[in-house]
Amino acid sequence: MKPSLSLTRRHFLGTAAAFGGAAVAPSLLPGQAHAAGSLTVGFIYVGPKDDFGYNQAHAEGAAAVKAMDGVTVIEEENVPETNDVQNTMQSMINFDGAALLFPTSFGYYNPHILELAPKFPDVRFEHCGGLWGADDPKNAGSYFGYIGMGQYLNGIAAGHATKSKKIGFVAAKPIPQVLNNINSFLLGARAVDPSITCQVIFTGEWSLAVKEAEATNALADQGCDVITCHVDGPKVVAETAAARGAYICGYHADQSPLAPEMYLTGAEWNWAGVYTDMVTKFMAGEPIDNFVRGGLADGFIKMSPLGPAVSDAARNQFEATKAEIMKGGFAAIKGPLKDNKGNMIAAEGEAFVESDVALESMGYLVEGVIGSTS
Amino acid sequence: MTDIGLWGVPLAILGGAIRVSTPFLFVSLGECLTERSGRINLGLEGTLVFGAMTGYAVAYQSGSPWLGVLAAALAGAVFGLFHGWICKFRGVNDIAIGIAMMLLGMGLAFYFGKPFIQPVAPDLPAIPLGWWSDIPQVQAALQVNALFIVGGLLALALHWMFRATRIGLTIRVVGDSTDAARAIGLNPDTVRLLATAAGGALAGIGGAYLSLYYPGSWNEGISSGQGLMAVALVIFARWNPINCFWAALLFGGAGALGPALQSVGVSSGYYLFFAAPYVLTLALLILTSSPDKALHGAPGELSITK
């Protein structure tokens, strides 16, 4: 409830400013401050920025931007994917003078950024995860990383660690990025042993602690002995899995401090480099691509250090595959491959490399994944 | 690990009932006590969240989870006292104050809880009641937290208190008729103040269970409305503490249904299974309702029944 209270205050201030200063001094509003050689950058998070997960990964990137000269960083946490985010963006632009915004949550893009971008042509909106299209505003952009490759590497560590040949995935919602992660996790494990299956449980929400714990317990009950997840804050999943004696592959950020003995490795975001790059370009007045993507080789993602439970065989295959991915053009989804309903998704010789845009509208779970997208 | 297949579903429901029900149980017992004295405290969701934060913070700082539970109970009692104190003034609506207290509790918890999202506090210990079984899944499902057992005993104790003790009679008289209570020399405001404080303390303990045992971590979405549902459970349980216990178990077990069904391969339509607790509640309310005694058991002074 706190955000809406502060927004009311902002609304009040906004109205007051419109009454008091609209005619007199629009140029005195701090919105123009960035012209003077300093830049204000706004970061917006959907949850708390120390959640051991998605938001923490972005906040670590924001911290790197904060350390740059001439840059002021403003942040707001717990902003829902509703009109609230439009209010937050407007107040960052109008009152804090932000000229570059990073609204980081998936649901901020459509319709919220698409609605605001045309109204503030001088402000740059950089969105994580969205699919910027040629018809979208030119001052908006989307960036994302091929983190599915990280889940593929997680799968290799998991494939060596599992004894039951069953691995588990706690997923939030069946959107393409999540499905890609589930598929990649299983395919990585199947690169070790093709008889491995992956059980997926959808919780329906990005952050729902009790349901995530229940899902993890249900996976452990069914004998899954390596568990990973795609929810905003993997803390609960990691702690619950460790308590049930299952190994953990991390996601978003490094969760190894939560269960050092049971943590195999993890697929982490590495936003620091991406963000400082974008800010440097923006300050120099150079154009930023509207559609930015990168993988392990580009420093968009990284792997957590391998944990003590990882065997030598696992380590060798992990490092070899990682080197393969670093060369670029790696494909986890390659033919012949069926989905778990029996439909052909890649014919013999067909392959979807990590950078293939088709992967960003994925709507299937591959053969060997036990679960359903609806 | 033994392959238990479809047995996973009833086992998950049993395990879920034991793991998830405790916060529902404590909040609904607290609310039951408050409502039997003739007052509604809708703010228990805020108390639950604040209790979760306080419990986690104190357990982390002190290293003792039980100290955390105590602190959560004290914090809950303070919230209850505040609610009870404001409500004694003339013309104050207890429902409106409750909603305000809910927002206040959550806001304060988010504000003070900021530094405790990341640290890991010690968990409350569990009692392994599944020692008789060789199956690890059964052992895991029967890891019972002491607070669950305390909650069950408390339900019995409250039931006995209402039925057979002087304190119970006092609370019932105040809840059923303010005038009658005054006539026999009771001070309804004091009784309600104490009942609301005790109810708040119980809700605080429920919150500590959330952050210190299951799911065992503090973050801002920890409760996801459990405190509000528990208040509704009291009506569902017809203001009877024993029924509160069963209602909480039912709710916890039904909540485990969605993940459990997905884990055995029944995966389509999971959003529907997630609605199971609410559908069950509705169905039971309809089945057990009757036109003659629709609000049977409701305290006479309760503002929703007056």
Boltz contact constraints between the chains, C-beta under 6 A:
constraints:
  - contact:
      token1: [A, 1]
      token2: [B, 103]
      max_distance: 6.0
  - contact:
      token1: [A, 1]
      token2: [B, 106]
      max_distance: 6.0
  - contact:
      token1: [A, 1]
      token2: [B, 107]
      max_distance: 6.0
  - contact:
      token1: [A, 2]
      token2: [B, 107]
      max_distance: 6.0
  - contact:
      token1: [A, 2]
      token2: [B, 110]
      max_distance: 6.0
  - contact:
      token1: [A, 48]
      token2: [B, 117]
      max_distance: 6.0
  - contact:
      token1: [A, 48]
      token2: [B, 220]
      max_distance: 6.0
  - contact:
      token1: [A, 50]
      token2: [B, 117]
      max_distance: 6.0
  - contact:
      token1: [A, 50]
      token2: [B, 118]
      max_distance: 6.0
  - contact:
      token1: [A, 201]
      token2: [B, 259]
      max_distance: 6.0
  - contact:
      token1: [A, 201]
      token2: [B, 262]
      max_distance: 6.0
  - contact:
      token1: [A, 201]
      token2: [B, 263]
      max_distance: 6.0
  - contact:
      token1: [A, 202]
      token2: [B, 270]
      max_distance: 6.0
  - contact:
      token1: [A, 204]
      token2: [B, 271]
      max_distance: 6.0
  - contact:
      token1: [A, 204]
      token2: [B, 274]
      max_distance: 6.0
  - contact:
      token1: [A, 207]
      token2: [B, 221]
      max_distance: 6.0
  - contact:
      token1: [A, 208]
      token2: [B, 224]
      max_distance: 6.0
  - contact:
      token1: [A, 209]
      token2: [B, 215]
      max_distance: 6.0
  - contact:
      token1: [A, 209]
      token2: [B, 222]
      max_distance: 6.0
  - contact:
      token1: [A, 210]
      token2: [B, 215]
      max_distance: 6.0
  - contact:
      token1: [A, 213]
      token2: [B, 215]
      max_distance: 6.0
  - contact:
      token1: [A, 214]
      token2: [B, 16]
      max_distance: 6.0
  - contact:
      token1: [A, 214]
      token2: [B, 256]
      max_distance: 6.0
  - contact:
      token1: [A, 214]
      token2: [B, 259]
      max_distance: 6.0
  - contact:
      token1: [A, 215]
      token2: [B, 259]
      max_distance: 6.0
  - contact:
      token1: [A, 218]
      token2: [B, 12]
      max_distance: 6.0
  - contact:
      token1: [A, 218]
      token2: [B, 259]
      max_distance: 6.0
  - contact:
      token1: [A, 218]
      token2: [B, 260]
      max_distance: 6.0
  - contact:
      token1: [A, 218]
      token2: [B, 263]
      max_distance: 6.0
  - contact:
      token1: [A, 219]
      token2: [B, 263]
      max_distance: 6.0
  - contact:
      token1: [A, 221]
      token2: [B, 8]
      max_distance: 6.0
  - contact:
      token1: [A, 221]
      token2: [B, 137]
      max_distance: 6.0
  - contact:
      token1: [A, 222]
      token2: [B, 8]
      max_distance: 6.0
  - contact:
      token1: [A, 222]
      token2: [B, 263]
      max_distance: 6.0
  - contact:
      token1: [A, 223]
      token2: [B, 1]
      max_distance: 6.0
  - contact:
      token1: [A, 223]
      token2: [B, 3]
      max_distance: 6.0
  - contact:
      token1: [A, 235]
      token2: [B, 217]
      max_distance: 6.0
  - contact:
      token1: [A, 236]
      token2: [B, 215]
      max_distance: 6.0
  - contact:
      token1: [A, 236]
      token2: [B, 217]
      max_distance: 6.0
  - contact:
      token1: [A, 370]
      token2: [B, 265]
      max_distance: 6.0
  - contact:
      token1: [A, 371]
      token2: [B, 267]
      max_distance: 6.0
  - contact:
      token1: [A, 372]
      token2: [B, 267]
      max_distance: 6.0
  - contact:
      token1: [A, 372]
      token2: [B, 268]
      max_distance: 6.0
  - contact:
      token1: [A, 374]
      token2: [B, 268]
      max_distance: 6.0
